[in-house]
Amino acid sequence: SETSGSETSETSIDAFRAQVRDFLEARFSPLDPLADDRREDIITRAPGGEKPLVDAAVALQRDLAAAGLAAAHVPVEHGGRGLTPAHHKVLEAELRHFDAPSLRPLRIGMHLVLGTLLRSASEEQKARYVPPLVRAEEQWCQLFSEPDAGSDLASLRTRATLVEGRWVLNGQKVWSSYAARADFGLLLARSDPDAAKPQVGMTMFVLPMAAPGVTVTELVDITGGRHFNEVFLEDVRLGPEMVVGEVNAGWAVSQGTLGGERSGYMGGCGGGRRARQVIGAATSHHKVDDATVRQRIAAVVSAERVLEWVRDRYADGSLCDGHPAAGSMMKLIAGTLEQTSSELVADISGPAALAWASDDVDGDIPAHDLNATRQSRIAGGTHEIQRNLLAERVLGLPR
């Protein structure tokens, strides 16, 4: 049915798909469906550094926004077209068929921050921040994790103290992807240290990354990548208009953000990608007839298909009767599959996974993937935390 400010009834999924394809076909070549699409990897293999990846993502997002194809599910008054999430998924699906830049460097803003702002921000905040976010005129990062409060977010120590009507922030955040390139951060801080429960005394803020007292430093990951950052806050002052949601109610706001992070985690899996990687390795190293290798390949293929089924059931609300915490199942399966498949490729490759010719530009891929996937059981909440969430919130087991 027609909704206010929406064209949902006028633009079918097929018509929108045609618009997207016309846009992409005019700019990019089709992607070989059998090629390894590395654009969705959590830790990107970027020999040229992160900057070209971010710049390319920004350019593509701006072109998509100008064509009316970016964030089509966002209300018209906030820079979208008022269509449905299904329309937005069409764009994501079609991008996989073309040799286009990855939008992954913008996903924190477009996936996590955007959803949080639309759910919890004031109308004034939505009007100010959502349109430039959609148009990639402003980039965002997420500032939750701390050195002693990663998966156990309730232990965070960054303080927000109200002084003469303004909030003064002091603390440290870590593992903040692309923070060095961000204009704003979605930041969770402890605003009531005397609250009866630690989760009660937290507030969510919009942090201008250029504010006095904000310092961002690089962190080099295990593969040599530099997109992770550490953020230091020293007497950073924010007005009351930078609070997202209610004061001391930031924990509830953050759970929506984290739920989106966990439920959207595929870890570069899906569409048979992990199957193609392990089968390709076995073929190139002449091990397809090895019974043990074939058994391990079958386990990877099965796990990837199960992950896709779980993703689809979560998306249509049938997984665990639509319980929001059920998204942790995706994180568990995808994180385990990332490691299992990279380990199998390295085992099949043997010495070639450890040393390669200097002129082999792709020789480092097995070693890179083996190292990069070490984070898959940690990022977005450790697997231990995911199991606890499923046990307590979905199964109703005692703590």
Stockholm file with secondary structure:
# STOCKHOLM 1.0

chainA/1-399         SETSGSETSETSIDAFRAQVRDFLEARFSPLDPLADDRREDIITRAPGGEKPLVDAAVALQRDLAAAGLAAAHVPVEHGGRGLTPAHHKVLEAELRHFDAPSLRPLRIGMHLVLGTLLRSASEEQKARYVPPLVRAEEQWCQLFSEPDAGSDLASLRTRATLVEGRWVLNGQKVWSSYAARADFGLLLARSDPDAAKPQVGMTMFVLPMAAPGVTVTELVDITGGRHFNEVFLEDVRLGPEMVVGEVNAGWAVSQGTLGGERSGYMGGCGGGRRARQVIGAATSHHKVDDATVRQRIAAVVSAERVLEWVRDRYADGSLCDGHPAAGSMMKLIAGTLEQTSSELVADISGPAALAWASDDVDGDIPAHDLNATRQSRIAGGTHEIQRNLLAERVLGLPR
#=GR chainA/1-399 SS CCCTTCCTTTSCHHHHHHHHHHHHHTTCCBCCTTSCCGGGCSSCCCTTCSHHHHHHHHHHHHHHHHTTCTTTTSCGGGTSCCCCHHHHHHHHHHHTTBCCCCCGGGHIIIIIIHHHHHHHSCHHHHHHHHHHHHTTSSCEEEECCBTTBSSCGGGCCCEEEEETTEEEEEEEECCCTTGGGCSEEEEEEESCTTCSSTTTTEEEEEEETTSTTEEEEEECCTTSCCCEEEEEEEEEEECGGGEESSTTBHHHHHHHHHHHHHHTCCTTCCTTHHHHHHHHHHHHTTCTTCHHHHHHHHHHHHHHHHHHHHHHHHHTTCGGGGCGGGHHHHHHHHHHHHHHHHHHHHHHHGGGGTCCCTTCTTTTHHHHHHHHGGGGGTTTSCHHHHHHHIIIIISCCCC
#=GC SS_cons         CCCTTCCTTTSCHHHHHHHHHHHHHTTCCBCCTTSCCGGGCSSCCCTTCSHHHHHHHHHHHHHHHHTTCTTTTSCGGGTSCCCCHHHHHHHHHHHTTBCCCCCGGGHIIIIIIHHHHHHHSCHHHHHHHHHHHHTTSSCEEEECCBTTBSSCGGGCCCEEEEETTEEEEEEEECCCTTGGGCSEEEEEEESCTTCSSTTTTEEEEEEETTSTTEEEEEECCTTSCCCEEEEEEEEEEECGGGEESSTTBHHHHHHHHHHHHHHTCCTTCCTTHHHHHHHHHHHHTTCTTCHHHHHHHHHHHHHHHHHHHHHHHHHTTCGGGGCGGGHHHHHHHHHHHHHHHHHHHHHHHGGGGTCCCTTCTTTTHHHHHHHHGGGGGTTTSCHHHHHHHIIIIISCCCC
//
